[in-house]
Amino acid sequence: MTFSEPKAISISNSFPSRKNLKNPQSVVHFLIQLGFSDAHILSSVWLKPEILFSYADKTLKPKLQFFQDLGLNCPDLGNFISTHSHVLLDSLERTLIPCVDIIKKTLVNDKNNRDLFLVLRRSYSDSISRLKCNIAFLESCGIVGLPDAFEEGT
């Protein structure tokens, strides 16, 4: 996998203090091992080039493992990260886990976290506080929790 010369220069110039190529190479290698395609990696880096300077084992692995534990695996994981690469820069404990917990509590009958991933694809960029406000509004309108009335056997 290679970047065009102008893109490589642009990324390099954006991070002048980071001249070591060890982290970018280990990040790319790690993502390839997970099953990310070159297109997934290029798209992710295009959106958030600072990902290349993350620590694969310390920073990226726990976040990607979190999504895998929720049932998102390649190629779907690569598709999600390639368009939402900012999640790799967010805190797992302060942002990702609370956001997913809020959404999961709201989704009543989500089989295999299918709906969770639909919501994440559409609204993840919203802050946790905004997400809570939106859910509170929906609940005040009687919308959230409605699927309970449609469960099998009722």
C-alpha positions in Angstrom: 0.0 0.0 0.0 1.3 3.4 -0.9 0.2 7.0 -0.7 0.5 9.4 -3.6 3.6 11.6 -3.2 1.5 14.8 -2.6 -0.6 13.0 0.1 2.5 11.6 1.8 4.2 15.0 1.8 1.0 16.6 3.1 0.7 14.1 6.0 4.4 14.4 6.8 4.2 18.2 6.8 1.1 18.1 9.1 3.2 16.3 11.7 6.7 17.9 11.5 7.7 16.6 14.9 7.0 13.0 13.9 9.7 11.9 11.5 9.9 8.2 12.7 8.1 5.9 10.3 7.9 3.0 12.9 4.4 3.9 14.1 2.8 4.5 10.7 4.3 1.2 9.4 3.0 -0.7 12.5 -0.4 0.9 12.2 -0.7 -0.1 8.5 0.6 -3.6 9.2 -1.9 -4.0 12.1 -4.9 -2.9 10.1 -3.9 -5.3 7.2 -3.7 -8.1 9.7 -7.2 -7.3 10.8 -8.4 -7.7 7.2 -8.6 -4.0 6.2 -8.2 -3.5 2.5 -5.8 -0.9 1.1 -8.8 1.2 0.2 -10.1 1.0 3.8 -6.7 2.1 5.1 -6.2 4.9 2.6 -9.7 6.3 3.2 -9.2 6.2 7.0 -5.9 8.0 6.8 -7.3 10.5 4.3 -9.9 11.5 6.8 -7.7 11.4 9.9 -4.0 11.1 9.1 -3.0 11.3 12.7 -4.1 7.7 13.0 -0.8 6.7 11.5 1.0 8.1 14.5 -1.1 6.1 17.0 0.3 3.1 18.9 -1.3 0.0 17.3 -1.2 -2.2 20.3 -1.8 0.4 23.0 -4.3 2.7 21.3 -5.9 1.1 18.3 -6.2 -2.5 19.3 -8.5 -2.0 22.3 -10.8 0.2 20.2 -11.0 -2.1 17.3 -11.4 -5.1 19.7 -14.4 -3.2 21.2 -16.1 -3.0 17.8 -15.2 -6.7 17.1 -16.7 -7.7 20.4 -19.9 -5.9 19.4 -20.0 -8.1 16.2 -18.4 -5.8 13.7 -15.7 -7.7 11.7 -14.0 -7.2 8.4 -15.0 -6.2 5.8 -17.7 -4.4 7.7 -15.3 -3.1 10.3 -13.0 -1.7 7.6 -16.0 -0.1 5.9 -17.1 1.5 9.2 -13.6 2.8 10.1 -12.9 4.0 6.6 -15.8 6.4 6.9 -15.7 7.0 10.7 -12.0 7.0 11.3 -12.4 9.6 14.0 -13.5 6.8 16.4 -9.9 5.6 16.5 -8.9 9.0 18.0 -11.7 9.1 20.6 -11.3 7.8 24.1 -12.5 4.2 24.6 -13.6 4.8 28.2 -14.8 8.4 28.0 -16.5 8.4 24.6 -16.9 5.1 22.7 -18.2 2.9 25.5 -20.6 5.5 27.0 -22.0 6.3 23.5 -22.6 2.7 22.7 -24.1 2.0 26.1 -26.6 4.9 25.6 -27.6 3.7 22.2 -27.9 0.1 23.3 -30.2 1.0 26.2 -32.4 2.9 23.8 -32.6 0.1 21.2 -35.0 -2.4 22.5 -34.9 -5.4 20.2 -31.6 -5.1 18.5 -30.6 -8.5 17.2 -26.8 -8.9 16.7 -26.3 -5.1 17.2 -27.5 -4.5 13.7 -29.5 -1.4 14.6 -26.6 -0.2 16.9 -24.3 0.0 13.9 -26.9 1.8 11.8 -27.2 4.4 14.5 -23.5 4.7 14.9 -23.0 5.2 11.1 -25.6 8.0 11.1 -25.1 9.8 14.4 -21.8 8.9 16.0 -20.4 12.4 15.4 -22.9 13.7 17.8 -21.6 14.3 21.3 -22.7 12.1 24.2 -24.6 15.0 25.7 -26.4 15.7 22.4 -27.2 12.0 22.0 -28.7 12.0 25.6 -30.8 15.1 24.7 -32.1 13.6 21.5 -33.0 10.4 23.3 -34.7 12.3 26.1 -36.7 14.2 23.4 -37.8 11.0 21.7 -38.8 9.5 25.1 -40.8 12.6 25.9 -42.7 12.0 22.6 -43.3 8.4 23.5 -41.1 7.1 20.6 -38.3 5.3 22.4 -39.3 2.0 23.7 -42.2 1.6 21.3 -40.8 -1.7 19.9 -41.6 -3.4 23.3 -45.2 -3.3 22.4 -44.5 -5.3 19.2 -42.4 -8.1 20.7 -43.4 -11.6 19.7 -46.2 -13.1 21.8 -47.8 -9.8 22.8 
